[in-house]
Amino acid sequence: MLDDAAKLLGYTFKDDQILSESLTHASYTAHRLQSNERMEFLGDAILGYVTCEYLFQTYPDLLEGELTKIKSAVVSRRVCALISEKLGLGQFLRMGKGMIGREALPQSILAGVFESVIAAIYLDGGFEPARAFIIEHTKPYIEEASESTHQQNFKSALQQHAQKYLPGKPCYLVLDEKGPDHSKCFEVCVELDGQRFEPAWAKSKKEAEQAAALAALRQLGLIEDTEDNQIHLKLFNG
């Protein structure tokens, strides 16, 4: 069983006991310290760090807020569970009798075992194999999330709408700024076709302009907020 799990992960363990622990759910053990819960904790931290480092190196033009959106999507329980399911990790998870026989494992358990095997690879082989494993399996989700972030360039969307339907182009006005020179905040609004839209505050002029463009798009009825707190541009959706 452990050999099959290792093959699935694409990593050869020097210490099979580490892999075994990463595949042991708390319901299987007499004491939770014998389960994979501590390894989930470590794996979650490694996943977050590797994702942040990869985003920082791969997307030098993205602002902090944009990087944070991508990272949050990629390290979410939903994505971790999807990766775990695709790998088939659930079949190797040792669980108590009450958990066996379910048609589908809960998302939290699937996500947790993905994090715990990350920790197992790290503890057995160090940072580099853990990093390679994470990037291999999260890269498609990183690219998907980054594409969505690029789509949500609200200044570009507003410019596109104005060119198509309005006589003027958007102008961004700095209404106010607060704070010391090293940590200023800016209030910016959009002026378009003789109308000033709701202003927005942010930590940089670029971020404030994006937030002001979003406010203008919302007032123009071009933004759709979904139940899962995502923003969809009707402009791009046809």
C-alpha atoms as one frame of an Amber mdcrd trajectory, in Angstrom:
protein
   0.000   0.000   0.000   2.714   2.492   0.949   4.714   1.654  -2.176   1.648
   2.353  -4.314   1.039   5.635  -2.505   4.670   6.675  -3.002   4.436   5.906
  -6.721   1.307   7.999  -6.910   3.166  10.907  -5.300   6.186  10.438  -7.565
   8.551  10.407  -4.616  10.581   7.565  -3.042  10.589   7.755   0.747  13.657
   6.899   2.800  11.413   6.494   5.866   8.071   4.833   5.081   6.834   5.604
   8.590   6.612   9.298   7.694   4.399   8.490   4.722   2.316   6.145   6.852
   1.683   8.850   9.430   0.674  11.345   6.716  -1.997   8.881   5.569  -3.465
   8.226   9.036  -6.703  10.022   9.877  -7.484  10.902  13.503 -10.459   8.493
  13.496  -8.040   5.570  13.038  -5.873   6.259  16.098  -6.253   6.051  19.861
  -4.621   9.470  20.230  -4.784  12.370  17.796  -1.031  12.938  18.153  -0.604
   9.666  16.242  -2.629  10.997  13.295  -1.678  13.247  10.378  -3.125  16.413
  11.940   0.243  17.906  12.950   1.561  17.158   9.467  -1.444  18.949   7.964
  -0.406  22.014   9.965   3.143  21.884   8.639   2.082  21.062   5.085  -0.313
  24.002   5.017   2.525  26.385   5.932   4.866  24.900   3.299   2.136  25.071
   0.649   1.524  28.735   1.446   5.214  29.645   1.342   5.952  27.803  -1.900
   2.900  29.319  -3.578   3.858  32.847  -2.484   7.452  32.407  -3.637   6.362
  31.013  -7.007   3.863  33.847  -7.559   6.444  36.468  -6.569   8.982  35.093
  -9.055   6.545  34.295 -11.873   4.361  37.419 -11.898   6.640  40.441 -11.322
   4.027  42.891 -12.648   1.204  41.946 -10.290   0.420  44.071  -7.251   0.258
  42.679  -3.714  -3.533  42.505  -3.763  -3.567  40.586  -7.043  -0.948  38.123
  -5.783  -2.975  37.617  -2.612  -6.124  36.797  -4.605  -4.296  34.142  -6.617
  -2.637  32.652  -3.548  -5.926  32.501  -1.637  -7.581  30.661  -4.515  -4.751
  28.162  -4.937  -4.267  27.206  -1.268  -8.018  27.023  -0.618  -9.602  23.895
   0.803 -11.491  23.442  -2.479  -8.355  23.322  -4.643  -6.412  21.154  -2.188
  -9.333  18.698  -2.139  -9.512  18.681  -5.950  -5.805  17.866  -6.218  -6.124
  15.165  -3.566  -9.082  13.651  -5.410  -7.262  13.685  -8.756  -4.265  11.990
  -7.184  -6.507   9.394  -5.554  -5.067   9.970  -2.082  -8.329   9.036  -0.386
  -7.890   5.351  -1.254  -4.690   5.210   0.829  -6.024   7.076   3.853  -6.347
   4.927   6.970  -9.617   5.795   8.715 -11.788   4.526  11.522 -14.775   2.252
  10.867 -17.208   5.129  11.074 -15.525   6.831   8.118 -15.173   3.768   5.881
 -17.793   3.079   3.246 -18.716   6.669   2.478 -19.472   7.401  -1.155 -17.263
  10.486  -1.035 -14.860  11.833   1.555 -15.537  15.310   2.956 -13.616  18.141
   1.308 -11.832  18.914   4.575 -10.382  15.384   4.809  -9.239  15.355   1.174
  -7.629  18.773   1.552  -5.969  17.730   4.804  -4.321  14.630   3.359  -2.875
  16.683   0.496  -1.296  19.007   3.053  -0.031  16.127   5.177   1.726  14.386
   2.256   3.409  17.698   1.428   4.781  17.693   4.969   5.810  14.036   4.621
   7.838  14.754   1.489   9.422  17.776   3.190  10.320  15.852   6.366  11.749
  12.937   4.419  13.557  14.719   1.597  13.760  18.413   2.388  12.411  21.551
   0.767  13.203  21.008  -2.919  11.224  17.778  -3.501   8.317  19.263  -1.535
   8.476  22.407  -3.648   8.595  20.407  -6.906   5.590  18.340  -5.807   3.559
  21.432  -4.914   4.325  23.308  -8.133   3.617  20.263 -10.295   0.116  19.882
  -8.884  -0.875  23.509  -8.234   0.461  25.094 -11.435  -2.741  24.581 -13.477
  -4.764  26.241 -10.703  -2.247  29.086 -10.405  -2.515  29.763 -14.135  -6.309
  29.618 -13.996  -6.437  32.044 -11.069  -3.910  34.426 -12.655  -5.931  34.500
 -15.878  -9.015  35.414 -13.869  -7.039  38.151 -12.102  -5.848  39.581 -15.405
  -9.456  39.579 -16.609 -10.328  41.661 -13.592  -8.197  44.604 -14.662 -10.974
  47.037 -13.950  -9.247  50.048 -15.537  -8.871  48.157 -18.788 -12.506  47.013
 -18.657 -13.762  50.548 -18.067 -11.572  51.877 -20.886 -12.948  49.209 -23.217
 -16.537  50.063 -22.291 -15.953  53.805 -22.737 -14.370  53.346 -26.162 -17.332
  51.288 -27.298 -20.284  53.129 -25.807 -19.308  56.584 -24.480 -17.942  59.760
 -26.073 -15.102  60.346 -23.590 -12.415  58.336 -21.854 -12.029  57.731 -18.108
  -9.963  60.229 -16.109  -8.626  59.350 -12.649  -8.645  62.172 -10.119  -6.741
  62.088  -6.833  -9.172  63.648  -4.340  -7.173  63.214  -1.148  -4.117  61.557
   0.357  -3.284  60.733   3.957  -0.400  59.373   5.957   3.400  59.805   6.036
   5.433  59.743   2.818   6.501  56.119   3.303   2.952  54.903   3.922   0.455
  57.081   2.104  -3.121  56.207   1.214  -4.874  57.765  -1.762  -8.491  58.555
  -2.546  -9.248  58.413  -6.262 -12.408  58.747  -8.322 -13.248  58.231 -11.979
 -14.610  61.060 -14.094 -16.256  59.852 -17.295 -18.574  61.603 -19.754 -19.149
  64.478 -17.324 -19.969  62.191 -14.400 -17.905  61.573 -11.279 -18.238  58.116
  -9.803 -17.857  56.900  -6.220 -14.263  57.342  -4.944 -12.082  54.621  -3.438
  -9.139  54.521  -1.019  -6.041  52.321  -1.391  -2.381  52.084  -0.360  -1.092
  53.204  -3.762  -2.397  55.326  -6.638  -2.474  52.267  -8.908  -4.565  50.257
  -6.467  -6.845  53.243  -5.809  -7.383  53.709  -9.561  -8.306  50.032  -9.931
 -10.718  50.291  -6.989 -12.239  53.484  -8.418 -12.646  51.796 -11.816 -14.412
  48.891 -10.082 -16.753  51.344  -8.349 -17.541  52.997 -11.693 -18.165  49.643
 -13.382 -20.497  48.692 -10.543 -22.442  51.952 -10.861 -22.705  51.388 -14.609
 -24.217  47.956 -13.971 -21.298  46.086 -15.532 -20.345  44.061 -12.449 -22.005
  40.886 -11.248 -21.245  39.663  -7.716 -21.713  35.900  -7.360 -22.739  33.895
  -4.302 -19.157  32.682  -3.783 -17.942  36.299  -3.492 -16.398  36.332  -6.950
 -16.650  39.323  -9.285 -17.646  38.795 -12.919 -17.388  41.487 -15.568 -20.426
  41.433 -17.823 -18.200  43.164 -20.384 -16.076  40.042 -20.709 -18.874  37.560
 -20.286 -20.576  38.639 -23.460
